[in-house]
């Protein structure tokens, strides 16, 4: 009995407990809950579209209360904004991964588009972000501007390709990038509507073969001679 009494009295009281540990656990739970809510919002937006989704829908999908959703996001518009921001973050991650692969410039362009296409096919967050951009006029929040960053990445790759003789000197990197972005995002939308994006990788390869100019053998030889 004495041992039991000693054990009880040696345990710190609630007020004496190290608060930083308690706060850390609460923060972990909060981060986890926010992630659940964000994933649920992405699923709801991708499936139903922004106008049809309610905060109650998101809470039910996330397995949390509406109060838990409102704790992290002020309203449905804030949810849409967060999903759109995550969408562009994921596109940026793909771009960095391609850069780190150290491919030739035009191979990097192809890899970037194919990887992005597969993310549109397989990643709910990306699918949600794409749909929200289509519905941006219906959302009372400032969403990131679409296409600009993606276009800038392609311009960089095309300029490098031109400097290395992979892209003909007559090609305009800015124009080529704009046309490719328009073709890519148009193709992913058509693939979504007609085939639930099942054929998107094939459609992207068709675009690359058709849109991206390649230098002729003689042009490559000339470039190599100049470099030498």
C-alpha positions in Angstrom: 0.0 0.0 0.0 2.8 2.4 0.8 4.4 1.7 -2.6 1.0 2.5 -4.3 0.7 5.7 -2.3 4.2 6.8 -3.2 3.5 6.1 -6.9 0.4 8.2 -6.8 2.0 11.2 -5.0 5.1 11.2 -7.2 3.1 11.6 -10.4 3.0 15.2 -11.5 -0.3 17.1 -11.3 -2.0 18.4 -14.4 -0.7 21.9 -13.8 2.8 20.7 -13.2 3.0 18.6 -16.4 5.5 19.9 -19.0 3.3 22.0 -21.2 5.6 22.0 -24.2 5.1 18.2 -24.5 1.4 18.5 -24.4 1.5 21.3 -26.9 3.7 19.2 -29.2 1.1 16.4 -29.2 -1.7 18.8 -29.8 0.2 20.3 -32.7 0.8 16.9 -34.2 -2.8 16.1 -33.9 -3.7 19.4 -35.4 -1.4 18.9 -38.4 -2.8 15.4 -38.9 -6.4 16.6 -38.8 -5.6 19.5 -41.2 -4.1 16.9 -43.6 -7.2 14.7 -43.3 -9.5 17.7 -44.0 -7.4 18.9 -46.9 -7.4 15.4 -48.5 -11.1 15.1 -48.0 -11.7 18.5 -49.5 -9.6 17.5 -52.6 -11.7 14.3 -53.0 -14.9 16.2 -52.7 -13.9 19.0 -55.1 -12.5 16.5 -57.6 -15.6 14.4 -57.6 -18.4 16.9 -57.2 -17.0 20.3 -58.1 -16.8 23.4 -55.9 -20.5 24.6 -56.1 -21.9 21.2 -55.0 -19.6 20.6 -52.1 -20.5 21.6 -48.5 -18.3 21.9 -45.4 -20.5 19.0 -44.0 -19.4 16.9 -47.0 -15.8 17.5 -46.2 -16.2 16.8 -42.5 -17.9 13.5 -43.3 -15.2 12.4 -45.7 -12.5 13.4 -43.3 -14.2 11.6 -40.3 -14.2 14.8 -38.2 -16.8 17.3 -37.0 -17.7 20.5 -38.9 -16.1 22.4 -36.0 -12.8 20.6 -36.7 -13.0 21.7 -40.3 -13.8 25.3 -39.3 -10.9 25.3 -36.8 -8.5 25.0 -39.7 -10.4 26.6 -42.5 -12.7 29.6 -42.2 -15.1 28.5 -45.0 -15.4 26.5 -48.1 -13.5 29.1 -50.1 -10.5 28.8 -47.8 -10.6 25.0 -48.4 -10.6 25.6 -52.1 -7.7 28.0 -51.8 -5.6 25.6 -49.8 -6.3 22.7 -52.2 -5.3 24.9 -55.2 -2.1 25.9 -53.5 -1.3 22.3 -52.8 -1.9 21.5 -56.4 0.7 24.0 -57.6 3.1 22.9 -54.9 2.8 19.3 -56.3 3.5 20.6 -59.8 6.6 22.3 -58.5 7.8 19.1 -56.8 7.5 17.3 -60.1 9.6 20.1 -61.8 12.3 19.8 -59.1 12.4 16.0 -59.5 12.9 16.3 -63.2 15.7 18.9 -62.8 17.4 16.5 -60.4 17.2 13.7 -63.0 19.9 15.6 -65.1 18.3 14.8 -68.4 19.0 16.5 -71.7 16.7 19.6 -72.1 14.2 18.1 -74.5 14.1 14.8 -72.6 13.4 16.9 -69.5 10.5 18.6 -71.2 9.1 15.2 -72.1 9.6 13.8 -68.6 8.0 16.8 -67.0 4.9 16.5 -69.1 4.5 12.8 -68.8 5.0 12.9 -65.0 2.5 15.7 -64.8 0.1 13.7 -66.9 0.4 10.7 -64.6 -0.3 12.9 -61.6 -3.4 14.2 -63.2 -4.5 10.6 -63.7 -3.5 9.2 -60.3 -3.4 12.1 -57.7 -6.7 13.3 -56.3 -5.2 16.5 -55.1 -4.0 17.3 -58.6 -7.4 16.4 -60.1 -9.1 18.7 -57.5 -6.7 21.6 -58.3 -7.3 21.3 -62.0 -11.1 21.3 -61.5 -11.0 24.3 -59.2 -9.0 26.3 -61.8 -11.8 25.6 -64.2 -14.4 26.8 -61.6 -12.3 29.7 -60.3 -14.9 32.3 -61.3 -17.3 30.6 -58.9 -15.0 30.7 -56.0 -14.8 33.8 -53.8 -11.1 33.5 -53.0 -7.9 34.4 -54.7 -6.5 31.2 -56.3 -2.9 31.0 -57.7 -2.7 32.1 -61.3 -2.7 29.0 -63.5 -0.1 28.0 -66.1 2.4 30.8 -65.6 5.0 28.8 -63.5 4.6 25.8 -65.7 5.2 27.9 -68.9 8.3 29.5 -67.4 9.8 26.1 -66.6 9.3 25.0 -70.2 10.7 28.2 -71.6 13.9 27.6 -69.5 14.2 24.1 -70.8 13.6 25.2 -74.4 16.2 28.0 -74.2 18.7 25.5 -72.9 17.8 23.0 -75.6 18.4 25.7 -78.2 21.8 26.6 -76.8 22.8 22.9 -76.9 21.5 22.4 -80.4 18.5 20.2 -79.5 16.0 22.8 -80.6 16.3 24.5 -84.0 17.6 28.0 -84.0 14.4 29.1 -85.9 12.2 28.0 -83.0 10.9 30.5 -80.5 11.2 29.0 -77.0 8.5 31.3 -75.6 6.0 30.5 -78.3 6.8 26.8 -78.2 6.3 26.7 -74.4 2.9 28.5 -74.7 1.7 26.2 -77.4 2.8 23.2 -75.5 1.1 24.3 -72.3 -2.1 25.0 -74.1 -2.0 21.6 -75.8 -1.1 19.8 -72.6 -3.8 21.3 -70.4 -6.4 21.1 -73.1 -5.5 17.4 -73.7 -5.8 16.6 -70.0 -9.2 18.2 -69.9 -10.4 16.3 -72.9 -8.9 13.0 -71.6 -10.7 13.6 -68.3 -14.1 14.3 -70.0 -13.9 11.4 -72.4 -11.9 8.7 -70.7 -11.4 9.7 -67.0 -7.8 10.4 -68.0 -7.0 6.8 -68.6 -5.3 7.7 -72.0 -3.7 10.9 -70.9 -0.1 9.6 -71.1 -0.6 8.5 -74.7 -2.2 11.9 -75.6 0.8 13.7 -74.1 3.3 11.7 -76.1 1.3 12.6 -79.2 1.5 16.2 -78.3 5.3 16.0 -77.8 5.9 14.3 -81.1 3.8 16.9 -82.9 4.5 20.2 -81.1 8.2 20.0 -80.1 10.4 20.7 -83.1 13.6 18.6 -83.4 16.6 19.7 -85.4 17.5 17.9 -88.6 20.6 15.8 -88.8 22.4 18.4 -90.8 21.5 21.1 -88.3 22.9 19.0 -85.5 26.1 18.5 -87.4 26.4 22.2 -88.1 25.9 23.0 -84.4 28.4 20.4 -83.3 31.0 21.8 -85.8 30.5 25.3 -84.4 30.9 24.0 -80.9 34.1 22.3 -81.8 
